[in-house]
């Protein structure tokens, strides 16, 4: 079993020997790298800021501008992420965001003055914002339902992992590199690794797929079928296409091979029908919020189901009708593509008002907004961006403060792993309420410790970060 399979299984708490497709592995790794980029890009400034402040003689206002420029422009990027991904596709926008992040990271490391540094950090914020909007959508539209919560919740795990990595890098650079100007530049430059891996995966691997839902929304039904085949079928099933050509027997094959292929056709048919059901459910979901009639989607689903049944029958007798099968499939493929191109121009754009017209969508939206507001008001951003500065203000040495901030991030990572083990098994509500019930007393103890003696705040702070990571940190994204 390859390393990526082991990593994905551990993160998803998957047991047994069932195969996880290469395409699904790539989805998980893209999510990991995208959010690790966010975690590293925002977390590295916490440890680098004290060194940067001394090396560049920064004022408090200048340092604040460097930190907040990323946050402000991340909000801008997040605002454009949805519309751009609806128009151009999820994978393409994720690729663009990775390229933007690489360019911005190089700009930060090679900056010549404060304005250039602020501009590069702002550009990094745009890349991060695009990722933060599009990747959860991409993952939710790509992975199976029974794994969706855990994989989307991986966004939180990846963010904290990126922060932890940045803390470790900051600790090493501050400890072993005496030149402060080189130390903070190197720490920031190493943030190029996550977006670089993301870009390489999308460029180099054919199994880096587009969202099936986006393809169906553009009437690209055949491409959506092939994408779902890559995502849902394991190594025992062909992945090239769902067309009947993939079942065609090569000339000169032995009778035993014929028997083996005939025996596998019921399993293939079952897999194809599951994919047909998934496409039908996606079409119904799109139909429920679009102005297109339900009848058109039902006719497409009926057409696809009939085609799957016909393919199964043809597969059983493929050695008698190989040439006819290929001709029929070519005709169907051409007909479906023509229909998709005609419908693409006729489909009306789905507006925000249209999406908000149903009570169910409104409730889900306000609940999601409420959870995110609660997450931000809990005070996590203070520890994320200014953890090392807080420790320095408490009287600890600079080097010790940087390493302590790294340890606090590790505490949150432990909590996130706890969340991954329950979010799909015991539910989102249980995971969130459990986290809140632990966060509240930890914050009360933390406040009392700061009033009495700041050195007593370490244990409740660690408890708070574990509690926050165990639910409140990630459930809002699911």
PyMOL commands that set and color helices and strands:
alter all, ss='L'
color gray80, all
select helices_A, chain A and resi 3-12+22-56+60-88+90-109+114-140+145-176+180-189+192-204+212-217+221-232+244-247+255-289+294-316+322-346+352-355+359-377+380-393+398-420+428-452+454-472+475-477
alter helices_A, ss='H'
color red, helices_A
deselect
rebuild
show_as cartoon
